[in-house]
Amino acid sequence: MPAQGLFSNGFTLTEILQIQQQAKKMLLEGKTVMSWTDTGTTTTKQFPMTVREVLEECAYALRKLQPAAYPSALVAASTSVCGYLPK
């Protein structure tokens, strides 16, 4: 799912960078879904957004807030032709 711009309004650059850093930390630590068991009861906690979604939203917001510092990724294009082309 492409970024929707959830962090583009109402978040400062510093806040977005903090969110991005926290998402990276969770990803590296493997803390995307947590589960606890206590006396026969099991509880699972999953965050409202996946780490991937958070990172995509952060990248989108950073490109909107500071396009010079965070440029868009380059997009490659290609074409192909089937059949005869006159010269």
Biopython code that builds the backbone (N, CA, C, O; Angstrom):
import numpy as np
from Bio.PDB.StructureBuilder import StructureBuilder

atoms = [
    (1, "MET", "N", (0.845, -1.177, 0.000)),
    (1, "MET", "CA", (0.000, 0.000, 0.000)),
    (1, "MET", "C", (0.888, 1.237, 0.000)),
    (1, "MET", "O", (1.765, 1.360, 0.855)),
    (2, "PRO", "N", (0.681, 2.149, -0.932)),
    (2, "PRO", "CA", (1.527, 3.344, -0.971)),
    (2, "PRO", "C", (1.227, 4.283, 0.199)),
    (2, "PRO", "O", (0.156, 4.233, 0.804)),
    (3, "ALA", "N", (2.189, 5.123, 0.490)),
    (3, "ALA", "CA", (2.031, 6.092, 1.577)),
    (3, "ALA", "C", (0.841, 7.007, 1.298)),
    (3, "ALA", "O", (0.574, 7.366, 0.151)),
    (4, "GLN", "N", (0.135, 7.374, 2.358)),
    (4, "GLN", "CA", (-1.054, 8.209, 2.246)),
    (4, "GLN", "C", (-0.830, 9.627, 2.758)),
    (4, "GLN", "O", (-1.738, 10.456, 2.694)),
    (5, "GLY", "N", (0.354, 9.913, 3.260)),
    (5, "GLY", "CA", (0.629, 11.247, 3.774)),
    (5, "GLY", "C", (0.127, 11.456, 5.198)),
    (5, "GLY", "O", (-0.194, 12.579, 5.585)),
    (6, "LEU", "N", (0.058, 10.382, 5.976)),
    (6, "LEU", "CA", (-0.472, 10.475, 7.337)),
    (6, "LEU", "C", (0.361, 11.389, 8.231)),
    (6, "LEU", "O", (-0.182, 12.025, 9.135)),
    (7, "PHE", "N", (1.663, 11.464, 7.994)),
    (7, "PHE", "CA", (2.539, 12.285, 8.821)),
    (7, "PHE", "C", (2.866, 13.630, 8.169)),
    (7, "PHE", "O", (3.682, 14.386, 8.698)),
    (8, "SER", "N", (2.249, 13.935, 7.042)),
    (8, "SER", "CA", (2.572, 15.169, 6.322)),
    (8, "SER", "C", (2.016, 16.420, 6.993)),
    (8, "SER", "O", (2.593, 17.499, 6.860)),
    (9, "ASN", "N", (0.925, 16.292, 7.696)),
    (9, "ASN", "CA", (0.304, 17.441, 8.363)),
    (9, "ASN", "C", (0.300, 17.229, 9.866)),
    (9, "ASN", "O", (-0.090, 16.167, 10.351)),
    (10, "GLY", "N", (0.731, 18.231, 10.591)),
    (10, "GLY", "CA", (0.675, 18.181, 12.047)),
    (10, "GLY", "C", (1.894, 17.584, 12.723)),
    (10, "GLY", "O", (1.957, 17.552, 13.952)),
    (11, "PHE", "N", (2.861, 17.113, 11.956)),
    (11, "PHE", "CA", (4.080, 16.568, 12.536)),
    (11, "PHE", "C", (5.258, 17.426, 12.102)),
    (11, "PHE", "O", (5.340, 17.848, 10.949)),
    (12, "THR", "N", (6.164, 17.678, 13.031)),
    (12, "THR", "CA", (7.367, 18.429, 12.703)),
    (12, "THR", "C", (8.406, 17.472, 12.127)),
    (12, "THR", "O", (8.284, 16.253, 12.251)),
    (13, "LEU", "N", (9.414, 18.036, 11.507)),
    (13, "LEU", "CA", (10.507, 17.239, 10.962)),
    (13, "LEU", "C", (11.152, 16.408, 12.068)),
    (13, "LEU", "O", (11.456, 15.233, 11.861)),
    (14, "THR", "N", (11.359, 16.999, 13.223)),
    (14, "THR", "CA", (11.968, 16.292, 14.353)),
    (14, "THR", "C", (11.101, 15.120, 14.795)),
    (14, "THR", "O", (11.625, 14.043, 15.078)),
    (15, "GLU", "N", (9.788, 15.306, 14.859)),
    (15, "GLU", "CA", (8.892, 14.232, 15.263)),
    (15, "GLU", "C", (8.907, 13.081, 14.251)),
    (15, "GLU", "O", (8.907, 11.910, 14.632)),
    (16, "ILE", "N", (8.919, 13.420, 12.986)),
    (16, "ILE", "CA", (8.947, 12.381, 11.949)),
    (16, "ILE", "C", (10.237, 11.582, 12.034)),
    (16, "ILE", "O", (10.219, 10.357, 11.914)),
    (17, "LEU", "N", (11.347, 12.260, 12.237)),
    (17, "LEU", "CA", (12.628, 11.563, 12.372)),
    (17, "LEU", "C", (12.641, 10.668, 13.615)),
    (17, "LEU", "O", (13.228, 9.587, 13.588)),
    (18, "GLN", "N", (11.999, 11.109, 14.702)),
    (18, "GLN", "CA", (11.900, 10.286, 15.912)),
    (18, "GLN", "C", (11.046, 9.041, 15.659)),
    (18, "GLN", "O", (11.400, 7.946, 16.095)),
    (19, "ILE", "N", (9.930, 9.209, 14.960)),
    (19, "ILE", "CA", (9.062, 8.077, 14.629)),
    (19, "ILE", "C", (9.822, 7.090, 13.753)),
    (19, "ILE", "O", (9.750, 5.879, 13.960)),
    (20, "GLN", "N", (10.551, 7.619, 12.770)),
    (20, "GLN", "CA", (11.325, 6.777, 11.868)),
    (20, "GLN", "C", (12.390, 6.000, 12.645)),
    (20, "GLN", "O", (12.581, 4.806, 12.417)),
    (21, "GLN", "N", (13.068, 6.667, 13.544)),
    (21, "GLN", "CA", (14.115, 6.019, 14.337)),
    (21, "GLN", "C", (13.528, 4.914, 15.212)),
    (21, "GLN", "O", (14.116, 3.839, 15.331)),
    (22, "GLN", "N", (12.366, 5.174, 15.827)),
    (22, "GLN", "CA", (11.724, 4.172, 16.673)),
    (22, "GLN", "C", (11.290, 2.962, 15.846)),
    (22, "GLN", "O", (11.428, 1.824, 16.296)),
    (23, "ALA", "N", (10.766, 3.199, 14.642)),
    (23, "ALA", "CA", (10.354, 2.098, 13.770)),
    (23, "ALA", "C", (11.560, 1.255, 13.367)),
    (23, "ALA", "O", (11.482, 0.027, 13.334)),
    (24, "LYS", "N", (12.667, 1.913, 13.063)),
    (24, "LYS", "CA", (13.893, 1.184, 12.725)),
    (24, "LYS", "C", (14.343, 0.321, 13.898)),
    (24, "LYS", "O", (14.728, -0.834, 13.716)),
    (25, "LYS", "N", (14.293, 0.885, 15.095)),
    (25, "LYS", "CA", (14.711, 0.162, 16.298)),
    (25, "LYS", "C", (13.841, -1.074, 16.512)),
    (25, "LYS", "O", (14.349, -2.154, 16.813)),
    (26, "MET", "N", (12.516, -0.909, 16.354)),
    (26, "MET", "CA", (11.599, -2.035, 16.530)),
    (26, "MET", "C", (11.865, -3.121, 15.486)),
    (26, "MET", "O", (11.826, -4.312, 15.796)),
    (27, "LEU", "N", (12.132, -2.708, 14.269)),
    (27, "LEU", "CA", (12.416, -3.659, 13.204)),
    (27, "LEU", "C", (13.684, -4.452, 13.508)),
    (27, "LEU", "O", (13.710, -5.675, 13.363)),
    (28, "LEU", "N", (14.727, -3.752, 13.927)),
    (28, "LEU", "CA", (15.997, -4.412, 14.221)),
    (28, "LEU", "C", (15.896, -5.339, 15.430)),
    (28, "LEU", "O", (16.593, -6.352, 15.500)),
    (29, "GLU", "N", (15.024, -4.991, 16.385)),
    (29, "GLU", "CA", (14.858, -5.808, 17.581)),
    (29, "GLU", "C", (13.808, -6.899, 17.396)),
    (29, "GLU", "O", (13.640, -7.751, 18.269)),
    (30, "GLY", "N", (13.102, -6.878, 16.267)),
    (30, "GLY", "CA", (12.063, -7.879, 16.021)),
    (30, "GLY", "C", (10.814, -7.670, 16.852)),
    (30, "GLY", "O", (10.097, -8.632, 17.128)),
    (31, "LYS", "N", (10.532, -6.451, 17.258)),
    (31, "LYS", "CA", (9.389, -6.149, 18.120)),
    (31, "LYS", "C", (8.209, -5.601, 17.309)),
    (31, "LYS", "O", (7.722, -4.504, 17.584)),
    (32, "THR", "N", (7.764, -6.346, 16.332)),
    (32, "THR", "CA", (6.628, -5.873, 15.554)),
    (32, "THR", "C", (5.317, -6.464, 16.063)),
    (32, "THR", "O", (4.271, -5.823, 15.956)),
    (33, "VAL", "N", (5.356, -7.667, 16.610)),
    (33, "VAL", "CA", (4.191, -8.286, 17.244)),
    (33, "VAL", "C", (4.682, -8.859, 18.558)),
    (33, "VAL", "O", (5.708, -9.539, 18.601)),
    (34, "MET", "N", (3.948, -8.585, 19.638)),
    (34, "MET", "CA", (4.350, -9.092, 20.942)),
    (34, "MET", "C", (3.255, -9.991, 21.494)),
    (34, "MET", "O", (2.071, -9.751, 21.257)),
    (35, "SER", "N", (3.646, -11.021, 22.225)),
    (35, "SER", "CA", (2.696, -11.959, 22.780)),
    (35, "SER", "C", (3.104, -12.294, 24.212)),
    (35, "SER", "O", (4.287, -12.484, 24.495)),
    (36, "TRP", "N", (2.135, -12.366, 25.106)),
    (36, "TRP", "CA", (2.372, -12.703, 26.502)),
    (36, "TRP", "C", (1.450, -13.845, 26.906)),
    (36, "TRP", "O", (0.322, -13.940, 26.422)),
    (37, "THR", "N", (1.928, -14.703, 27.784)),
    (37, "THR", "CA", (1.108, -15.764, 28.346)),
    (37, "THR", "C", (1.275, -15.726, 29.851)),
    (37, "THR", "O", (2.393, -15.678, 30.364)),
    (38, "ASP", "N", (0.139, -15.748, 30.563)),
    (38, "ASP", "CA", (0.174, -15.709, 32.019)),
    (38, "ASP", "C", (-0.998, -16.525, 32.545)),
    (38, "ASP", "O", (-2.154, -16.214, 32.256)),
    (39, "THR", "N", (-0.712, -17.540, 33.295)),
    (39, "THR", "CA", (-1.708, -18.429, 33.896)),
    (39, "THR", "C", (-2.822, -18.827, 32.921)),
    (39, "THR", "O", (-4.010, -18.700, 33.215)),
    (40, "GLY", "N", (-2.399, -19.306, 31.764)),
    (40, "GLY", "CA", (-3.355, -19.809, 30.781)),
    (40, "GLY", "C", (-4.001, -18.775, 29.888)),
    (40, "GLY", "O", (-4.749, -19.139, 28.981)),
    (41, "THR", "N", (-3.742, -17.512, 30.107)),
    (41, "THR", "CA", (-4.302, -16.452, 29.273)),
    (41, "THR", "C", (-3.219, -15.931, 28.348)),
    (41, "THR", "O", (-2.115, -15.609, 28.789)),
    (42, "THR", "N", (-3.538, -15.849, 27.062)),
    (42, "THR", "CA", (-2.581, -15.367, 26.079)),
    (42, "THR", "C", (-3.065, -14.035, 25.520)),
    (42, "THR", "O", (-4.236, -13.886, 25.170)),
    (43, "THR", "N", (-2.174, -13.092, 25.442)),
    (43, "THR", "CA", (-2.472, -11.770, 24.898)),
    (43, "THR", "C", (-1.470, -11.459, 23.804)),
    (43, "THR", "O", (-0.273, -11.704, 23.952)),
    (44, "THR", "N", (-1.966, -10.922, 22.718)),
    (44, "THR", "CA", (-1.098, -10.522, 21.614)),
    (44, "THR", "C", (-1.308, -9.049, 21.341)),
    (44, "THR", "O", (-2.441, -8.568, 21.323)),
    (45, "LYS", "N", (-0.218, -8.333, 21.128)),
    (45, "LYS", "CA", (-0.287, -6.903, 20.820)),
    (45, "LYS", "C", (0.380, -6.674, 19.481)),
    (45, "LYS", "O", (1.539, -7.038, 19.277)),
    (46, "GLN", "N", (-0.360, -6.070, 18.577)),
    (46, "GLN", "CA", (0.214, -5.686, 17.295)),
    (46, "GLN", "C", (-0.029, -4.194, 17.134)),
    (46, "GLN", "O", (-1.090, -3.690, 17.502)),
    (47, "PHE", "N", (0.940, -3.498, 16.593)),
    (47, "PHE", "CA", (0.836, -2.059, 16.457)),
    (47, "PHE", "C", (-0.139, -1.701, 15.342)),
    (47, "PHE", "O", (-0.313, -2.484, 14.409)),
    (48, "PRO", "N", (-0.778, -0.534, 15.419)),
    (48, "PRO", "CA", (-1.782, -0.161, 14.426)),
    (48, "PRO", "C", (-1.238, -0.069, 13.003)),
    (48, "PRO", "O", (-1.979, -0.271, 12.041)),
    (49, "MET", "N", (0.022, 0.227, 12.868)),
    (49, "MET", "CA", (0.661, 0.283, 11.557)),
    (49, "MET", "C", (1.864, -0.646, 11.596)),
    (49, "MET", "O", (2.556, -0.731, 12.611)),
    (50, "THR", "N", (2.113, -1.336, 10.501)),
    (50, "THR", "CA", (3.309, -2.172, 10.453)),
    (50, "THR", "C", (4.535, -1.259, 10.386)),
    (50, "THR", "O", (4.432, -0.079, 10.051)),
    (51, "VAL", "N", (5.671, -1.820, 10.704)),
    (51, "VAL", "CA", (6.918, -1.052, 10.639)),
    (51, "VAL", "C", (7.128, -0.546, 9.213)),
    (51, "VAL", "O", (7.557, 0.590, 9.008)),
    (52, "ARG", "N", (6.829, -1.381, 8.244)),
    (52, "ARG", "CA", (6.983, -0.985, 6.841)),
    (52, "ARG", "C", (6.113, 0.226, 6.523)),
    (52, "ARG", "O", (6.574, 1.168, 5.878)),
    (53, "GLU", "N", (4.861, 0.209, 6.971)),
    (53, "GLU", "CA", (3.965, 1.343, 6.720)),
    (53, "GLU", "C", (4.483, 2.620, 7.382)),
    (53, "GLU", "O", (4.428, 3.699, 6.793)),
    (54, "VAL", "N", (4.985, 2.487, 8.612)),
    (54, "VAL", "CA", (5.526, 3.652, 9.326)),
    (54, "VAL", "C", (6.716, 4.227, 8.567)),
    (54, "VAL", "O", (6.813, 5.441, 8.389)),
    (55, "LEU", "N", (7.618, 3.359, 8.121)),
    (55, "LEU", "CA", (8.798, 3.842, 7.397)),
    (55, "LEU", "C", (8.414, 4.494, 6.068)),
    (55, "LEU", "O", (9.002, 5.503, 5.679)),
    (56, "GLU", "N", (7.430, 3.921, 5.371)),
    (56, "GLU", "CA", (6.970, 4.521, 4.115)),
    (56, "GLU", "C", (6.324, 5.881, 4.358)),
    (56, "GLU", "O", (6.557, 6.824, 3.602)),
    (57, "GLU", "N", (5.517, 5.984, 5.404)),
    (57, "GLU", "CA", (4.873, 7.255, 5.733)),
    (57, "GLU", "C", (5.906, 8.307, 6.133)),
    (57, "GLU", "O", (5.780, 9.473, 5.760)),
    (58, "CYS", "N", (6.919, 7.903, 6.885)),
    (58, "CYS", "CA", (7.987, 8.829, 7.280)),
    (58, "CYS", "C", (8.728, 9.335, 6.045)),
    (58, "CYS", "O", (8.971, 10.534, 5.908)),
    (59, "ALA", "N", (9.082, 8.428, 5.159)),
    (59, "ALA", "CA", (9.802, 8.821, 3.951)),
    (59, "ALA", "C", (8.964, 9.776, 3.108)),
    (59, "ALA", "O", (9.484, 10.757, 2.577)),
    (60, "TYR", "N", (7.693, 9.499, 2.987)),
    (60, "TYR", "CA", (6.790, 10.370, 2.218)),
    (60, "TYR", "C", (6.725, 11.765, 2.841)),
    (60, "TYR", "O", (6.839, 12.772, 2.142)),
    (61, "ALA", "N", (6.542, 11.814, 4.156)),
    (61, "ALA", "CA", (6.445, 13.107, 4.851)),
    (61, "ALA", "C", (7.754, 13.884, 4.756)),
    (61, "ALA", "O", (7.737, 15.101, 4.566)),
    (62, "LEU", "N", (8.879, 13.199, 4.885)),
    (62, "LEU", "CA", (10.173, 13.882, 4.788)),
    (62, "LEU", "C", (10.372, 14.473, 3.397)),
    (62, "LEU", "O", (10.899, 15.577, 3.266)),
    (63, "ARG", "N", (9.953, 13.747, 2.348)),
    (63, "ARG", "CA", (10.055, 14.278, 0.984)),
    (63, "ARG", "C", (9.167, 15.500, 0.798)),
    (63, "ARG", "O", (9.517, 16.408, 0.044)),
    (64, "LYS", "N", (8.026, 15.537, 1.471)),
    (64, "LYS", "CA", (7.121, 16.683, 1.370)),
    (64, "LYS", "C", (7.656, 17.886, 2.142)),
    (64, "LYS", "O", (7.589, 19.017, 1.662)),
    (65, "LEU", "N", (8.191, 17.637, 3.346)),
    (65, "LEU", "CA", (8.665, 18.733, 4.193)),
    (65, "LEU", "C", (9.984, 19.327, 3.711)),
    (65, "LEU", "O", (10.169, 20.543, 3.757)),
    (66, "GLN", "N", (10.889, 18.490, 3.254)),
    (66, "GLN", "CA", (12.206, 18.952, 2.808)),
    (66, "GLN", "C", (12.626, 18.211, 1.551)),
    (66, "GLN", "O", (13.473, 17.319, 1.614)),
    (67, "PRO", "N", (12.044, 18.568, 0.403)),
    (67, "PRO", "CA", (12.351, 17.838, -0.833)),
    (67, "PRO", "C", (13.820, 17.914, -1.252)),
    (67, "PRO", "O", (14.317, 16.991, -1.897)),
    (68, "ALA", "N", (14.519, 18.983, -0.904)),
    (68, "ALA", "CA", (15.932, 19.097, -1.279)),
    (68, "ALA", "C", (16.784, 18.112, -0.483)),
    (68, "ALA", "O", (17.724, 17.528, -1.022)),
    (69, "ALA", "N", (16.464, 17.925, 0.785)),
    (69, "ALA", "CA", (17.234, 17.022, 1.638)),
    (69, "ALA", "C", (16.822, 15.566, 1.454)),
    (69, "ALA", "O", (17.643, 14.665, 1.631)),
    (70, "TYR", "N", (15.552, 15.323, 1.100)),
    (70, "TYR", "CA", (15.026, 13.973, 0.944)),
    (70, "TYR", "C", (14.357, 13.851, -0.427)),
    (70, "TYR", "O", (13.129, 13.844, -0.514)),
    (71, "PRO", "N", (15.147, 13.755, -1.495)),
    (71, "PRO", "CA", (14.562, 13.701, -2.843)),
    (71, "PRO", "C", (13.833, 12.383, -3.086)),
    (71, "PRO", "O", (14.099, 11.377, -2.428)),
    (72, "SER", "N", (12.920, 12.410, -4.034)),
    (72, "SER", "CA", (12.198, 11.204, -4.420)),
    (72, "SER", "C", (13.158, 10.220, -5.086)),
    (72, "SER", "O", (14.179, 10.606, -5.657)),
    (73, "ALA", "N", (12.810, 8.965, -4.999)),
    (73, "ALA", "CA", (13.626, 7.941, -5.642)),
    (73, "ALA", "C", (13.500, 8.082, -7.154)),
    (73, "ALA", "O", (12.448, 8.455, -7.674)),
    (74, "LEU", "N", (14.581, 7.780, -7.838)),
    (74, "LEU", "CA", (14.564, 7.829, -9.292)),
    (74, "LEU", "C", (13.700, 6.705, -9.831)),
    (74, "LEU", "O", (13.702, 5.596, -9.298)),
    (75, "VAL", "N", (12.965, 6.997, -10.885)),
    (75, "VAL", "CA", (12.102, 5.997, -11.500)),
    (75, "VAL", "C", (12.663, 5.680, -12.875)),
    (75, "VAL", "O", (12.910, 6.583, -13.674)),
    (76, "ALA", "N", (12.859, 4.427, -13.143)),
    (76, "ALA", "CA", (13.373, 4.007, -14.440)),
    (76, "ALA", "C", (12.207, 3.702, -15.368)),
    (76, "ALA", "O", (11.189, 3.159, -14.939)),
    (77, "ALA", "N", (12.356, 4.046, -16.618)),
    (77, "ALA", "CA", (11.322, 3.777, -17.609)),
    (77, "ALA", "C", (11.914, 2.961, -18.737)),
    (77, "ALA", "O", (13.096, 3.085, -19.058)),
    (78, "SER", "N", (11.085, 2.129, -19.331)),
    (78, "SER", "CA", (11.538, 1.353, -20.473)),
    (78, "SER", "C", (10.396, 1.222, -21.463)),
    (78, "SER", "O", (9.225, 1.348, -21.103)),
    (79, "THR", "N", (10.746, 0.969, -22.702)),
    (79, "THR", "CA", (9.751, 0.756, -23.739)),
    (79, "THR", "C", (10.130, -0.467, -24.540)),
    (79, "THR", "O", (11.291, -0.878, -24.569)),
    (80, "SER", "N", (9.151, -1.035, -25.178)),
    (80, "SER", "CA", (9.429, -2.151, -26.069)),
    (80, "SER", "C", (8.459, -2.072, -27.246)),
    (80, "SER", "O", (7.334, -1.592, -27.111)),
    (81, "VAL", "N", (8.905, -2.542, -28.375)),
    (81, "VAL", "CA", (8.102, -2.509, -29.592)),
    (81, "VAL", "C", (8.078, -3.892, -30.189)),
    (81, "VAL", "O", (9.123, -4.523, -30.340)),
    (82, "CYS", "N", (6.917, -4.365, -30.526)),
    (82, "CYS", "CA", (6.779, -5.651, -31.199)),
    (82, "CYS", "C", (6.372, -5.421, -32.643)),
    (82, "CYS", "O", (5.482, -4.619, -32.926)),
    (83, "GLY", "N", (7.005, -6.104, -33.527)),
    (83, "GLY", "CA", (6.615, -5.996, -34.927)),
    (83, "GLY", "C", (7.569, -5.133, -35.732)),
    (83, "GLY", "O", (8.633, -4.736, -35.256)),
    (84, "TYR", "N", (7.167, -4.855, -36.951)),
    (84, "TYR", "CA", (7.991, -4.127, -37.906)),
    (84, "TYR", "C", (7.875, -2.621, -37.704)),
    (84, "TYR", "O", (6.775, -2.091, -37.546)),
    (85, "LEU", "N", (9.019, -1.933, -37.711)),
    (85, "LEU", "CA", (9.062, -0.467, -37.650)),
    (85, "LEU", "C", (9.754, 0.038, -38.894)),
    (85, "LEU", "O", (10.920, -0.285, -39.118)),
    (86, "PRO", "N", (9.064, 0.828, -39.718)),
    (86, "PRO", "CA", (9.719, 1.353, -40.921)),
    (86, "PRO", "C", (10.782, 2.374, -40.535)),
    (86, "PRO", "O", (10.656, 3.062, -39.522)),
    (87, "LYS", "N", (11.835, 2.468, -41.354)),
    (87, "LYS", "CA", (12.905, 3.419, -41.089)),
    (87, "LYS", "C", (12.598, 4.763, -41.664)),
    (87, "LYS", "O", (13.399, 5.688, -41.531)),
]
sb = StructureBuilder()
sb.init_structure("model")
sb.init_model(0)
sb.init_chain("A")
sb.init_seg("    ")
for serial, (resi, resn, name, xyz) in enumerate(atoms, 1):
    if name == "N":
        sb.init_residue(resn, " ", resi, " ")
    sb.init_atom(name, np.array(xyz, "f"), 0.0, 1.0, " ", f" {name:<3s}", serial, name[0])
structure = sb.get_structure()
